[in-house]
Amino acid sequence: MKLKIFTTLAIFVFASCAPQITEEIEAPSPAALPDFVTTSYAQQNRPDITGLTGAVSAGHPLAAQTGLRILQEGGNATDAIIAMAGVLAVVRPHMNGIGGDAFGIFYDGESKEVTALNASGRAGSLATPEFFTAVGVERIPGSGPLSVSVPGAVAGWVDAHERFGSMDFAYLLKPAIEYARDGFAVSTRLAMDFEEQGGNLNQDGSNLYLPNGAAPPVGSLLINEKLANSLEVVANEGKEGFYQGPIGKQLAAYITELDGHLRENDFSNHTSTWVDAVRGNYLDHTMLVMPPNTQGITQLALMEMSKLHPVQSMGHNSTEYLHTLIELKKLAFADRNRWVADMDMADVPVDALLDADYLSERAELVDPSQAAIEIEPGFGDEIFSASDKDRDDSGDTVYITAIDQWGNAVSWIQSNFAGFGSGLLESETGILLHNRGALFSLETGHPNEVAPGKRPYHTLSPMMALYPNGDFAFALGTPGGDSQTQSLLQIVHNMLLFDMTPQQAIEAPRFRSSGGLNVAIENRVNADVLAGLSTLGHDLNLIDGWTATFGGAQMIHRNPDTGVITAAADPRREAYSLAY
């Protein structure tokens, strides 16, 4: 996969930051290594956000404010999630919305039961391999009508509310409707994102998000009245108003006109699916992830393989430590790329992929002296080509989490996939359609081969952890496409192995391994470590500043002894946490 590197420097000023220091590092002999410039950093920039009653963490301050208010008004965690999800659909329109997908993991504070919801959409009834052959494509485009699958997020909101919500559904969407109709202030980060990611927008999308060929001025109001109207339909009519009503009909007609594969019946027949979270044991916690069609099992595979290596004694972000995690990622991703798909329509051997003996054997393949250029999957009668593996899998996504006064907690993620998704803004509804369908394969026999009614492989990977007695421990997630599982493993290690607070664990410098030897890594990593990684063969892309290259993680953690809730949010994006 080709790594998307953000070259724009996002500057964050924190009162608590130590002065910035840079030093030039000479390449060690005898290897001819590039010089690295690294930056010292404060152990923690943002403060710990703590409370005893409830907490929220969201990808935008307006969403976090909304979620906290819902909790303080007596709403539960699911209520807060829906309200925050609605606001984020408005204030981070390039990353998520009612034209995208969602997944959630729910913890019941009384019963300690865990439930998961797959709110991703499916391919259209015309989406056969022959359909794509007939239109002359060898792989599904990353934008445009061929990349659009049915949006699942709205059904997810409604289904989550029907099962766990307590407040009036229309009331929960009221803040989102108001922000869409009355406008909200464009931030510096949002303007930068629009400029960087708006190249694939259609004319209607450009008129709204890049008027006169540029992002709206910082501080100006961004208004989308048509989206407000669509949200009102959802608020008042629920799923029926979106999928069976005028919205679904309009979106289907729009895609039909553009020669895509979605039709009216694809919208009207859509359903979410309640599923069992997949469990794994790691560092005295039960780790919970979504089953395929997501890459959740890749998260558990990474953790299981980490058990074979003394990662704690290697030291935090040492050369040996980072090299080991990078190489384990390659092993886990080889199996992911070979197998992960919609389990309802493909044979995905989850038990075999997570078998402890198998993963122990895989973990032994790590060469401590050399970075591997390419890794093959551990098993499979047919090894598929790499034709789809160089797609930009950076991912534009929002993650939200909440815990309420009754101990209920939710880990939720929703996304358009790429920045501005498919690039298609439907003018009558104000809805920007996602491009999750771009992740289908056209390789004959691949588990993720496109088919009518099939869900595509998904990078979205919300996570939750429980203590041994079944009590809630933490919820964690991040945007970032294929970097999600990599970032989450690093953050879990930071907290559980290296005794960092949730905020410190998120702020600590991270890497992101992409295809082959390519590794993006933050320049706050020690320069000697960077030189050591180069010696081992890693091709490093040194990233300056706090950028979205490495996602934007958020977490809520509950101390089992004191009951103190700590919420954390990543300064790499506009994420904020609040607690009370």
VOGU-3710 file (C-alpha; in Angstrom, 3 decimals, decimal comma):
1> mklkifttla> 0,000/0,000/0,000  1,154/3,508/-0,742  1,504/5,593/2,390  -0,148/8,965/2,385  2,160/11,418/4,057  0,832/14,763/5,194  3,334/17,472/4,428  1,438/20,329/5,999  2,648/21,088/9,515  -0,103/21,448/12,047
11> ifvfascapq> 1,210/23,636/14,866  -0,226/23,180/18,319  0,761/25,543/21,111  0,387/24,317/24,663  1,199/26,324/27,705  2,758/23,319/29,374  5,125/22,461/26,505  8,818/22,521/27,043  10,868/24,655/24,614  11,411/22,897/21,306
21> iteeieapsp> 14,941/21,617/20,818  16,375/20,124/17,681  19,676/18,396/17,162  21,494/17,149/14,106  22,367/13,453/14,216  25,290/12,145/12,232  24,830/8,806/10,504  26,682/6,030/12,324  29,536/4,279/10,620  29,901/2,166/8,609
31> aalpdfvtts> 26,363/2,287/7,225  25,455/5,238/5,063  22,355/6,510/6,846  20,393/9,697/6,406  20,719/12,404/9,022  17,704/12,694/11,273  16,441/15,741/13,092  14,410/14,917/16,152  12,459/17,025/18,582  12,316/16,747/22,352
41> yaqqnrpdit> 8,818/16,733/23,724  6,981/17,133/26,962  5,833/13,880/28,552  2,305/15,173/28,317  0,879/18,213/26,564  -2,818/17,982/27,331  -4,084/17,448/30,883  -5,753/14,319/32,188  -9,545/14,700/32,026  -11,085/12,926/35,007
51> gltgavsagh> -14,455/12,416/36,639  -16,462/10,001/38,768  -19,828/9,997/36,997  -19,455/10,011/33,220  -17,223/11,005/30,331  -17,126/11,455/26,569  -14,394/11,705/23,981  -15,105/12,823/20,425  -13,357/13,958/17,281  -14,482/17,581/17,647
61> plaaqtglri> -15,099/19,870/20,658  -18,686/20,643/19,618  -19,469/16,935/19,588  -17,838/16,407/22,991  -19,839/19,296/24,462  -23,036/17,816/23,078  -22,295/14,357/24,465  -21,488/15,650/27,941  -24,711/17,676/28,026  -26,737/14,595/27,127
71> lqeggnatda> -25,120/12,654/29,984  -25,734/15,470/32,452  -29,388/15,669/31,369  -29,817/12,023/32,349  -29,097/10,333/29,044  -27,084/7,149/28,888  -23,908/6,327/26,966  -25,790/5,297/23,816  -27,784/8,526/23,846  -24,547/10,495/24,068
81> iiamagvlav> -23,005/8,481/21,227  -25,936/9,148/18,888  -25,939/12,869/19,656  -22,172/13,100/19,119  -22,343/11,013/15,946  -24,946/13,381/14,532  -22,873/16,467/15,308  -19,732/14,924/13,828  -21,648/14,145/10,631  -22,033/17,914/10,262
91> vrphmngigg> -18,798/19,417/11,614  -16,383/16,837/10,121  -18,175/16,264/6,790  -15,126/15,036/4,888  -14,514/12,271/7,430  -17,958/10,874/8,186  -21,659/11,434/7,805  -25,043/9,923/7,041  -23,596/8,845/3,712  -21,065/6,580/5,485
101> dafgifydge> -20,763/3,446/7,640  -20,408/2,719/11,352  -19,573/0,029/13,938  -20,110/-0,058/17,696  -19,346/-2,123/20,808  -21,735/-1,752/23,789  -21,096/-2,603/27,461  -23,996/-3,044/29,884  -22,951/-1,699/33,273  -25,455/-3,851/35,170
111> skevtalnas> -25,192/-7,231/33,435  -21,596/-6,796/32,212  -22,738/-8,136/28,846  -21,117/-6,936/25,635  -22,930/-6,521/22,321  -21,623/-5,326/18,978  -23,321/-3,710/15,983  -22,223/-3,938/12,356  -23,695/-0,873/10,698  -21,830/-1,124/7,414
121> gragslatpe> -23,561/-1,143/4,056  -23,533/-3,594/1,189  -22,777/-3,650/-2,500  -25,617/-3,020/-4,897  -27,698/-5,745/-6,521  -25,867/-5,134/-9,812  -22,379/-5,341/-8,322  -21,109/-8,501/-9,949  -17,546/-8,919/-11,248  -19,078/-8,937/-14,719
131> fftavgveri> -20,598/-5,504/-14,078  -17,173/-4,020/-13,445  -15,651/-5,857/-16,402  -18,381/-4,415/-18,621  -17,578/-0,848/-17,557  -13,902/-1,427/-18,297  -12,200/-1,356/-14,870  -9,600/-3,823/-13,611  -10,055/-2,705/-10,023  -12,751/-0,655/-8,347
141> pgsgplsvsv> -11,962/3,075/-8,491  -11,212/4,916/-5,272  -13,840/7,578/-5,971  -16,939/8,154/-8,056  -20,164/6,115/-8,333  -18,488/2,701/-8,653  -16,958/3,141/-5,180  -20,271/3,740/-3,380  -21,909/1,015/-1,309  -25,111/1,507/0,701
151> pgavagwvda> -24,507/3,903/3,631  -25,110/2,086/6,903  -24,567/4,726/9,601  -28,174/5,961/9,893  -29,525/2,440/10,373  -26,847/1,961/13,027  -27,935/5,069/14,931  -31,572/3,979/14,915  -30,873/0,350/15,813  -28,550/1,336/18,667
161> herfgsmdfa> -31,181/3,725/20,003  -33,993/1,185/19,765  -32,000/-1,329/21,789  -30,146/0,832/24,301  -31,265/4,453/24,046  -33,383/6,212/26,659  -33,957/9,771/25,406  -36,117/10,856/22,462  -34,281/10,088/19,228  -35,310/13,362/17,566
171> yllkpaieya> -34,006/15,287/20,552  -30,609/13,601/20,229  -30,256/14,776/16,620  -31,408/18,331/17,354  -27,875/19,731/17,894  -26,682/18,248/14,588  -29,654/19,755/12,749  -28,989/23,165/14,291  -25,299/23,113/13,343  -26,181/22,128/9,782
181> rdgfavstrl> -28,896/24,799/9,395  -27,410/27,673/11,388  -23,767/26,917/10,664  -20,630/26,373/12,714  -17,293/28,132/12,638  -14,662/26,761/10,261  -11,498/25,891/12,196  -7,913/26,078/10,971  -7,714/22,283/10,928  -10,928/21,952/8,930
191> amdfeeqggn> -9,801/24,506/6,350  -6,494/22,665/5,958  -8,285/19,346/5,509  -10,619/20,782/2,886  -7,670/22,174/0,927  -5,691/18,921/1,119  -8,491/16,448/0,474  -11,004/18,227/-1,739  -9,478/17,310/-5,090  -11,979/14,535/-5,826
201> lnqdgsnlyl> -15,123/16,559/-5,069  -17,804/16,921/-7,721  -19,030/20,374/-8,629  -21,763/20,448/-5,974  -19,246/19,372/-3,348  -16,727/21,973/-4,475  -19,363/24,698/-4,395  -20,053/23,906/-0,748  -16,662/22,960/0,667  -14,259/24,755/-1,688
211> pngaappvgs> -16,133/27,874/-2,802  -14,177/29,817/-5,422  -11,603/27,042/-5,418  -10,489/27,495/-1,813  -11,535/26,395/1,656  -13,981/28,664/3,502  -12,132/31,292/5,545  -11,217/30,324/9,096  -13,944/31,610/11,400  -16,615/31,756/8,707
221> llineklans> -19,841/29,799/9,080  -20,281/26,556/7,145  -23,976/25,923/6,439  -25,576/22,893/4,758  -29,345/23,437/4,828  -30,054/20,429/2,623  -28,209/18,190/5,088  -30,218/19,751/7,917  -33,391/18,774/6,073  -32,152/15,204/5,619
231> levvanegke> -31,225/14,958/9,287  -34,716/16,162/10,192  -36,197/13,350/8,122  -33,999/10,865/9,975  -34,908/12,412/13,341  -38,636/12,200/12,677  -38,939/9,098/10,481  -35,887/7,011/11,434  -34,627/4,304/9,096  -37,791/4,312/7,021
241> gfyqgpigkq> -37,360/7,976/6,185  -33,808/7,416/5,021  -33,851/4,009/3,316  -37,435/3,577/2,141  -38,389/7,223/1,872  -37,465/10,127/-0,380  -33,806/10,200/0,697  -33,082/6,632/-0,364  -35,044/7,111/-3,581  -33,114/10,287/-4,413
251> laayiteldg> -29,715/8,745/-3,682  -30,560/5,650/-5,719  -31,698/7,754/-8,683  -28,521/9,818/-8,430  -26,226/6,754/-8,479  -28,259/5,195/-11,294  -27,830/8,349/-13,379  -24,052/8,103/-12,817  -24,004/4,422/-13,876  -23,199/3,043/-10,425
261> hlrendfsnh> -24,475/-0,302/-9,116  -26,884/0,892/-6,402  -30,638/0,875/-6,985  -33,686/1,785/-4,909  -34,162/-1,770/-3,596  -30,571/-1,802/-2,313  -31,483/1,049/0,022  -34,906/-0,249/1,008  -33,553/-3,724/1,843  -30,639/-2,538/3,995
271> tstwvdavrg> -30,299/-3,763/7,594  -27,712/-3,514/10,357  -26,527/-6,686/12,089  -26,064/-7,377/15,804  -23,001/-9,575/16,213  -20,796/-11,081/18,918  -17,566/-9,238/19,585  -14,429/-11,334/19,100  -12,450/-11,796/22,324  -8,784/-12,191/23,072
281> nyldhtmlvm> -6,731/-12,166/26,283  -3,791/-9,796/26,569  -1,950/-8,200/29,493  -4,562/-9,344/32,020  -7,435/-7,835/30,033  -10,150/-9,249/27,801  -9,833/-7,405/24,501  -12,998/-7,012/22,420  -13,073/-6,203/18,702  -15,465/-6,399/15,780
291> ppntqgitql> -15,511/-9,613/13,723  -14,878/-9,585/9,964  -15,720/-7,738/7,681  -13,476/-5,483/9,837  -9,769/-5,867/10,565  -10,538/-6,420/14,273  -9,072/-9,934/14,278  -5,819/-8,389/13,038  -5,695/-6,473/16,319  -5,977/-9,665/18,333
301> almemsklhp> -3,406/-11,422/16,131  -0,912/-8,632/16,765  -1,444/-8,931/20,503  -1,139/-12,717/20,521  2,094/-12,610/18,507  3,489/-9,935/20,824  3,341/-12,459/23,673  6,235/-14,394/22,113  8,568/-11,407/22,284  9,854/-9,659/25,435
311> vqsmghnste> 8,499/-6,326/24,274  8,434/-4,758/27,744  12,078/-5,506/28,513  13,120/-4,148/25,116  12,194/-0,682/26,385  9,666/1,802/25,117  10,309/2,895/21,531  13,735/1,288/21,427  15,098/0,128/18,089  14,473/-3,510/18,996
321> ylhtlielkk> 10,961/-2,772/20,222  9,844/-0,769/17,191  11,447/-3,208/14,748  9,613/-6,103/16,398  6,212/-4,395/16,247  6,728/-3,355/12,627  7,623/-6,902/11,602  4,686/-8,390/13,535  2,398/-5,958/11,729  3,605/-7,310/8,368
331> lafadrnrwv> 2,785/-10,862/9,437  -0,686/-9,940/10,703  -1,492/-7,861/7,632  -0,482/-10,637/5,239  -3,206/-12,823/6,747  -5,619/-9,878/6,875  -5,194/-9,105/3,188  -5,664/-12,774/2,302  -8,710/-13,570/4,394  -10,739/-10,704/5,901
341> admdmadvpv> -14,134/-10,294/4,249  -17,879/-10,431/4,904  -18,379/-13,589/6,973  -21,976/-13,904/5,796  -20,823/-14,424/2,203  -17,283/-15,780/2,454  -15,313/-18,402/4,333  -13,187/-16,503/6,861  -11,302/-18,947/9,145  -11,350/-16,757/12,262
351> dalldadyls> -10,488/-19,554/14,712  -7,522/-20,673/12,613  -6,256/-17,133/12,162  -6,375/-16,541/15,924  -5,075/-19,941/17,012  -2,374/-19,404/19,625  -0,067/-22,133/18,290  -0,348/-20,830/14,744  0,375/-17,250/15,805  3,307/-18,374/17,931
361> eraelvdpsq> 4,821/-19,981/14,841  4,175/-16,820/12,841  5,771/-14,631/15,495  8,977/-16,677/15,292  9,410/-15,499/11,690  10,527/-12,066/12,877  14,172/-11,557/11,929  15,747/-9,307/14,599  18,531/-8,313/12,196  16,631/-7,434/9,055
371> aaieiepgfg> 13,361/-5,842/7,979  11,279/-8,076/5,711  10,395/-6,672/2,300  7,354/-8,888/1,760  5,449/-11,410/3,878  3,151/-14,125/2,579  0,035/-15,256/4,482  0,461/-18,233/6,757  -1,946/-20,483/4,932  -4,397/-20,634/2,066
381> deifsasdkd> -4,582/-22,826/-1,003  -4,397/-19,837/-3,295  -2,200/-16,790/-2,860  -3,785/-13,795/-4,497  -1,923/-11,032/-6,264  -1,014/-7,714/-4,791  -3,157/-5,746/-7,236  -5,253/-4,130/-4,529  -2,555/-3,713/-1,916  -1,156/-0,409/-3,119
391> rddsgdtvyi> -4,380/1,507/-2,599  -4,174/4,532/-0,359  -5,662/3,161/2,864  -5,151/6,220/5,026  -8,798/6,512/6,006  -10,782/9,512/7,158  -12,863/8,520/10,112  -14,176/9,742/13,470  -14,101/7,795/16,727  -16,289/8,499/19,762
401> taidqwgnav> -16,695/6,884/23,135  -18,841/7,478/26,213  -19,476/6,092/29,700  -22,485/7,044/31,825  -23,487/7,178/35,486  -24,734/3,577/35,373  -21,466/2,213/34,046  -22,707/1,640/30,496  -20,033/2,293/27,887  -19,859/2,469/24,093
411> swiqsnfagf> -16,954/2,312/21,647  -18,161/3,734/18,300  -16,567/4,554/14,955  -18,014/5,956/11,716  -16,447/6,932/8,448  -16,563/8,038/4,809  -13,298/6,110/4,282  -11,267/8,505/2,079  -11,306/12,253/2,568  -14,714/13,339/1,207
421> gsgllesetg> -15,442/9,673/0,486  -16,492/9,095/-3,101  -16,321/12,839/-3,782  -20,044/12,779/-4,658  -22,254/15,307/-2,885  -25,896/14,724/-3,836  -27,299/18,242/-4,120  -30,945/17,618/-3,137  -30,112/15,841/0,119  -26,811/17,533/1,011
431> illhnrgalf> -25,371/14,054/1,612  -21,774/13,212/0,793  -21,524/9,536/-0,161  -18,714/7,333/1,105  -16,375/5,146/-0,973  -16,176/1,983/1,158  -17,055/-0,083/-1,888  -13,602/0,740/-3,252  -12,121/-1,847/-0,886  -13,791/-4,783/-2,626
441> sletghpnev> -11,489/-7,015/-4,662  -12,083/-8,015/-8,276  -9,817/-11,065/-8,003  -11,723/-14,252/-8,772  -12,052/-16,420/-5,692  -10,774/-13,872/-3,182  -12,953/-13,880/-0,014  -13,409/-10,127/-0,481  -14,417/-10,418/-4,151  -17,327/-8,095/-4,885
451> apgkrpyhtl> -20,818/-9,600/-5,014  -24,377/-8,264/-4,773  -25,433/-7,630/-1,184  -21,941/-8,223/0,176  -20,203/-6,001/2,716  -16,696/-4,815/1,788  -13,602/-5,339/3,893  -13,398/-2,544/6,462  -10,503/-0,851/8,222  -12,781/0,435/10,998
461> spmmalypng> -11,723/-1,144/14,270  -13,297/0,083/17,538  -11,969/-1,637/20,635  -13,011/-2,274/24,216  -11,250/-3,959/27,141  -12,555/-5,601/30,326  -10,911/-6,494/33,605  -10,736/-10,197/34,566  -13,947/-9,887/36,608  -15,845/-8,549/33,599
471> dfafalgtpg> -15,861/-4,893/34,656  -15,288/-2,217/32,039  -11,629/-1,234/31,719  -11,352/1,043/28,698  -12,688/1,904/25,255  -10,217/2,922/22,574  -10,228/3,780/18,906  -8,698/5,955/16,237  -9,124/7,109/12,651  -6,382/6,176/10,248
481> gdsqtqsllq> -7,297/3,338/7,878  -4,774/0,532/8,052  -2,870/2,354/10,819  -5,694/1,770/13,303  -4,546/-1,622/14,570  -0,928/-0,475/14,649  -1,716/2,657/16,667  -3,992/0,840/19,096  -1,329/-1,771/19,863  1,211/0,956/20,590
491> ivhnmllfdm> -1,224/2,839/22,832  -2,203/-0,303/24,771  1,476/-1,080/25,342  2,165/2,490/26,422  -0,500/2,257/29,105  -0,305/-1,365/30,262  3,413/-2,100/29,801  5,040/1,294/30,247  2,784/2,802/32,945  1,612/5,842/31,008
501> tpqqaieapr> -1,638/7,610/31,710  -4,238/7,389/28,933  -3,301/10,876/27,720  0,415/10,113/27,773  -0,190/6,813/26,009  -1,966/8,602/23,165  0,528/11,467/22,870  3,655/9,294/22,790  5,326/9,219/19,342  4,075/6,501/16,987
511> frssgglnva> 5,031/4,719/13,803  2,913/3,634/10,867  4,125/0,797/8,663  2,823/0,656/5,111  3,789/-1,529/2,178  7,198/-3,169/2,015  9,914/-1,373/3,952  8,088/1,971/4,213  7,562/3,268/7,733  6,271/6,711/8,696
521> ienrvnadvl> 7,506/7,684/12,143  7,270/10,822/14,252  10,435/12,829/14,770  10,009/12,762/18,542  11,484/9,249/18,519  15,128/9,230/19,658  17,540/9,897/16,800  19,748/6,906/17,652  16,657/4,707/17,410  15,824/6,140/13,986
531> aglstlghdl> 19,348/5,444/12,798  19,124/1,908/14,163  15,871/1,244/12,296  17,475/2,430/9,074  20,389/0,071/9,668  17,886/-2,797/9,874  16,542/-1,875/6,444  13,441/0,193/7,233  12,771/3,038/4,806  11,779/5,828/7,182
541> nlidgwtatf> 9,565/8,811/6,415  10,229/11,212/9,265  7,087/13,193/10,143  7,437/16,592/11,806  4,809/18,024/14,114  1,458/16,632/15,203  -0,253/15,389/12,054  -3,174/13,158/11,172  -0,781/10,692/9,527  -0,977/8,634/12,712
551> ggaqmihrnp> -4,706/8,917/13,278  -6,337/10,698/16,178  -6,889/8,300/19,074  -9,345/8,680/21,929  -9,911/6,680/25,065  -12,017/6,384/28,204  -10,460/4,400/31,063  -11,944/3,424/34,423  -9,749/2,724/37,438  -10,975/-0,492/39,105
561> dtgvitaaad> -9,881/0,580/42,596  -11,040/4,204/42,778  -13,730/4,323/40,096  -12,046/7,382/38,607  -12,822/7,820/34,930  -10,064/9,241/32,741  -10,815/10,444/29,227  -8,076/11,204/26,707  -7,998/12,763/23,243  -5,318/13,051/20,597
571> prreayslay> -3,794/16,472/19,812  -3,016/15,163/16,305  -6,622/16,023/15,357  -9,469/18,122/16,749  -10,424/15,508/19,319  -11,554/16,570/22,799  -12,578/14,824/26,004  -14,857/15,936/28,828  -15,800/14,283/32,131  -17,752/15,087/35,283
//
